[in-house]
Amino acid sequence: MSRNPKRTPKGGSRGGKAASRGKGQPRNPRPRSGSSGGRGREGQRGTTPVRPGDGAAAKGGSLGGDQVEGRHAVRELLLAGTRKTREVVLAGDLDPAPILDEIIDLADEAKVTITEISRAKFESMTRTEGSQGVLALAQPLRPTPLEDLLRPGYDGTKPFLLLLDGITDPGNLGAILRTAECAGVTGVVLPRHRAAHVTPTVAKAAAGAVEHLPMALVAGLPAAMKTLKSAGVWTVGLDAGGDRPIHDLPVADEPVALVLGAEGPGLSRLVRERCDTVASIPLLGVLDSLNVSAAAAVACFEVVRRRSQG
């Protein structure tokens, strides 16, 4: 049932009794139930959160993701429950909406502080355009070890990976991650250097996908591709000059990794050489290329189509 909590005009925590507690205090939270928001999201695949003193996290580094902006992204953060959310911050001039009620209820269940501040102060905190008056502060995402991505899923699903070669545009990366999650990709591999990681812009464009997609950080894709090959995972590069159309891909129903390069440069030379095969997307119009996130969508769902027929 939706609620319409009181609002404090100059900041402080939301809600009747909570308003007297002062800024940064939780608003009469309820004990957290065994599931996140009653939708059964806990326990699903997701990137492991950083924990203080976790040696693996320190060794592997962080993917980012400590500030999440946008209503859908914040809701998915709270629903997933795979990492600790420290605070949810709301702009003080928001009109009532069901998704806001859901965010408040989920934060209450998780005992997360909800703070309402003026629009001007809220905008000074944001790092994206169109944050929709909602942001959350959370533990950073921790990478998943590459070796974990090479194992079949708990239901026997064969690895279906994306390797992203030098994609630096956060909007493209976020869109790719959203598509990947929807297509059932089991893991994403990102280079540690010269590539976008999970910024607030990425998290917003991904609309919550970062909470459910395991992501590995590697020193270099060529070495990672060698590891994939030894584990029996086929690597398929995507390039306009590919050897075959993506629709004729012979290995889509096998353990497979799609390799995508940045717009403009495309696949780097060594990465392309390490691919088992290079496929192209047939283009019938005047333009000679697709946006990398659009190309990712075509390729991912071609794999989905082939697997559904197998």
LINSUL-V154262 format. One record per residue. N is the residue number from 1. PHI is phi as a letter, one per 40 degrees, with the letter a starting at -180 (999 if undefined). PSI is psi in whole degrees, -180 to 180 (none if undefined). D_FIRST is the distance of its C-alpha to the first C-alpha in whole Angstrom. Layout:
n=(N N)
phi=(PHI PHI)
psi=(PSI PSI)
d_first=(D_FIRST D_FIRST)
//
This chain:
n=(1 2 3 4 5 6 7 8 9 10 11 12 13 14 15 16 17 18 19 20 21 22 23 24 25 26 27 28 29 30 31 32 33 34 35 36 37 38 39 40 41 42 43 44 45 46 47 48 49 50 51 52 53 54 55 56 57 58 59 60 61 62 63 64 65 66 67 68 69 70 71 72 73 74 75 76 77 78 79 80 81 82 83 84 85 86 87 88 89 90 91 92 93 94 95 96 97 98 99 100 101 102 103 104 105 106 107 108 109 110 111 112 113 114 115 116 117 118 119 120 121 122 123 124 125 126 127 128 129 130 131 132 133 134 135 136 137 138 139 140 141 142 143 144 145 146 147 148 149 150 151 152 153 154 155 156 157 158 159 160 161 162 163 164 165 166 167 168 169 170 171 172 173 174 175 176 177 178 179 180 181 182 183 184 185 186 187 188 189 190 191 192 193 194 195 196 197 198 199 200 201 202 203 204 205 206 207 208 209 210 211 212 213 214 215 216 217 218 219 220 221 222 223 224 225 226 227 228 229 230 231 232 233 234 235 236 237 238 239 240 241 242 243 244 245 246 247 248 249 250 251 252 253 254 255 256 257 258 259 260 261 262 263 264 265 266 267 268 269 270 271 272 273 274 275 276 277 278 279 280 281 282 283 284 285 286 287 288 289 290 291 292 293 294 295 296 297 298 299 300 301 302 303 304 305 306 307 308 309 310)
phi=(999 c b b c c b c c b h h c c g d c c c c c g c g b c c f c c d c c c b c g g b g c c g c d a c c c c b d g c c c c c c c g b c g g c b b b h c c c c d c d c c c g c a c c c a b b b c c b c c d a d c c c c c c c c c d c c f c c b b b b c d c c c c c c c b b c g c g g b a b b a c c c b c c d d c c c c c c c d c g d c d b b b b b c g c b c c c c c c c c c c c d c c c g d c a b b b c c b f a c b c c d c c c c c c f h c c c b c c b b b b c a c d c c c c c c c c c g c c b b c b a c c c c a c d c b c c b c c b d a b c b b b c c g c g c c d c c c c c c c a b b b b c b b c c c b a b d c c c c c c c c c c c c d c c c c c c)
psi=(132 157 162 76 155 157 141 122 -23 18 -178 180 154 156 158 -74 -34 -27 -29 -9 -19 166 139 3 143 150 87 57 152 155 141 136 177 -15 162 104 16 11 9 32 -23 143 -6 165 143 160 136 135 156 139 141 132 6 110 -38 -38 -41 -38 -42 -17 178 148 -10 -152 15 -18 123 128 148 144 -47 -40 -42 -41 -45 -37 -47 -37 -42 -44 21 -9 157 131 124 -37 143 129 131 140 148 -2 27 138 150 143 144 -39 -30 -41 -40 -42 -44 -45 -44 -40 -40 -48 -37 3 42 133 133 122 134 130 170 157 -42 -45 -38 -47 -29 -19 -23 156 6 166 140 48 -5 23 14 132 161 147 128 169 143 157 141 138 151 137 140 -40 -32 -27 -13 -4 150 154 171 -24 13 4 131 148 135 99 158 130 124 116 95 32 113 -14 118 -33 -43 -44 -45 -43 -39 -43 -38 -46 -44 -45 -43 -30 -1 20 135 -10 154 138 124 141 146 -31 155 44 149 143 -154 88 170 -36 -42 -47 -39 -46 -31 -14 38 -7 -29 -19 -15 -13 119 136 133 144 130 154 -36 142 -39 -44 -39 -38 -32 -40 -42 -43 -41 -22 4 20 123 137 126 110 151 119 146 -28 32 163 -25 156 150 -27 -14 17 122 -9 16 -28 9 171 123 148 123 135 119 137 168 156 140 -83 -32 -153 137 158 -49 -37 -44 -41 -30 -12 141 -35 158 126 157 160 118 129 131 -7 -166 -39 151 10 159 153 143 -33 -35 -41 -39 -41 -46 -47 -43 -46 -16 -40 -43 -45 -46 -39 -33 -21 -14 none)
d_first=(0 4 7 10 12 16 19 22 25 27 25 24 21 18 16 17 19 20 22 24 25 26 26 25 24 20 18 17 16 15 17 17 17 19 18 16 12 13 15 18 20 22 25 26 29 29 31 32 31 34 34 37 40 39 43 42 39 42 45 42 41 37 36 34 30 30 28 25 25 22 18 19 21 20 16 19 21 18 17 21 21 25 26 25 23 25 23 20 22 20 22 22 22 19 17 13 12 9 12 12 9 9 13 12 10 13 15 14 14 18 19 20 21 19 21 21 25 27 27 31 30 27 30 32 31 30 32 31 31 27 25 22 22 20 23 23 26 26 29 32 32 35 37 37 41 42 44 40 39 42 41 40 36 35 35 38 37 40 40 39 39 40 42 42 45 45 42 42 40 36 35 36 36 32 32 34 32 29 31 33 29 28 32 32 34 35 36 37 40 41 44 44 46 46 43 39 37 33 33 30 31 32 28 27 29 28 24 23 26 28 26 27 30 33 36 39 41 45 48 49 48 52 52 48 49 52 50 48 51 52 49 50 47 48 48 48 48 47 50 51 55 53 56 53 50 47 47 50 49 50 48 44 44 45 44 44 43 43 45 44 46 45 46 49 51 49 50 53 56 56 52 53 56 54 52 53 53 52 50 49 47 49 49 50 50 52 50 51 48 44 42 41 37 38 41 39 36 39 41 38 37 40 40 37 39 42 40 38 42 43)
//
